[in-house]
Amino acid sequence: MTIRVLMTRRVPKLTSGLDLALLPTLSEMLIELRAMADRQPGYISGETLRNVEDPHEYLVISTWKSLESWKWWMANADRAELEGRIDALLGTSTVYKVFSYD
C-alpha cells in the first residue's frame, strides 16, 4: 500500500519578521535529509513547498511504497539525529501526518 506523508515545519518569527538567517541552514539540512531518504528502500519521491500566504510554514510531501518502509525510515538513527537538529534550529517539532490511498 503506497502512502504519502505530509510534514509541516514552522520557521520562527522575530520582531523584525521572518528570521532570514535560518533559511540557508534550514535549506541545507532539508536537502541533506532528502538525499538520505532518496537512498532508503521504499522511498518514491518528495517535494518541499513554502506556503505562499504564510512564508513561515513549510510543507514536505513524501511518497513511500509502504507504511513499513516509512516506519523503517522513521526508526533510522541518522534521520532522527538530523531531524532533531532541524527541530532545534526551528524551536519546534516537525508535525507528521501519514495518508494512504483508498
C-alpha positions in Angstrom: 0.0 0.0 0.0 1.6 3.3 -1.1 1.4 6.1 1.4 2.0 9.8 1.4 3.5 11.7 4.4 2.8 15.3 5.0 5.3 17.1 7.3 4.9 20.7 8.4 7.6 22.9 9.8 7.5 26.5 11.0 10.3 29.0 10.8 10.1 31.3 13.9 9.1 34.9 13.5 11.3 37.5 15.2 10.1 41.0 16.0 11.5 42.2 12.7 9.7 39.4 10.7 11.0 36.2 9.3 14.3 35.0 10.6 16.1 35.1 7.3 19.4 33.9 8.9 17.8 30.5 9.4 16.8 29.9 5.8 20.2 28.9 4.3 20.9 26.4 7.2 17.4 25.0 7.0 17.6 24.6 3.3 20.9 22.7 3.5 19.5 20.4 6.2 16.4 19.7 4.2 18.5 18.9 1.1 20.6 16.5 3.3 17.5 14.9 4.7 16.0 14.4 1.2 19.3 12.9 0.0 19.3 10.4 2.9 15.6 9.5 2.2 16.4 9.0 -1.5 18.8 6.1 -0.6 16.2 4.4 1.6 14.3 1.3 0.4 10.7 2.1 -0.4 11.2 5.8 -0.9 9.5 7.0 -4.1 9.6 10.8 -4.1 9.5 14.0 -2.1 9.0 17.7 -2.5 9.3 20.8 -0.3 6.9 23.6 -0.5 6.7 27.0 1.2 3.3 28.5 2.0 2.6 31.5 -0.2 0.3 33.1 2.3 2.5 32.2 5.3 6.2 32.1 4.4 7.0 30.8 7.9 5.4 27.5 7.1 7.0 24.7 5.1 5.3 21.5 3.8 7.3 18.4 2.8 5.4 15.7 1.0 7.0 12.3 0.6 5.7 9.2 -1.1 6.6 5.7 0.1 5.9 2.2 -1.2 4.5 1.0 2.1 3.8 2.1 5.7 6.6 -0.4 6.7 9.1 1.5 4.6 8.1 4.7 6.2 8.3 3.3 9.7 11.8 1.9 8.9 12.8 5.4 7.8 11.4 7.0 11.0 13.5 4.5 13.1 16.7 5.4 11.2 19.1 6.9 13.8 20.8 9.2 11.2 17.4 10.6 10.2 16.4 11.1 13.8 19.6 12.9 14.6 19.3 15.3 11.6 15.5 15.8 12.3 16.4 16.7 15.9 18.9 19.3 14.6 16.2 20.8 12.3 13.7 20.9 15.2 16.3 22.5 17.5 17.1 25.1 14.8 13.4 26.0 14.4 12.5 25.7 18.1 9.5 23.4 17.4 8.8 19.8 16.4 8.0 18.7 12.9 4.4 17.6 12.5 3.8 14.3 10.6 0.6 13.1 9.0 0.5 9.8 7.1 -2.1 9.1 4.4 -3.0 6.1 2.4 -4.7 5.8 -1.0 -8.2 4.4 -1.0 
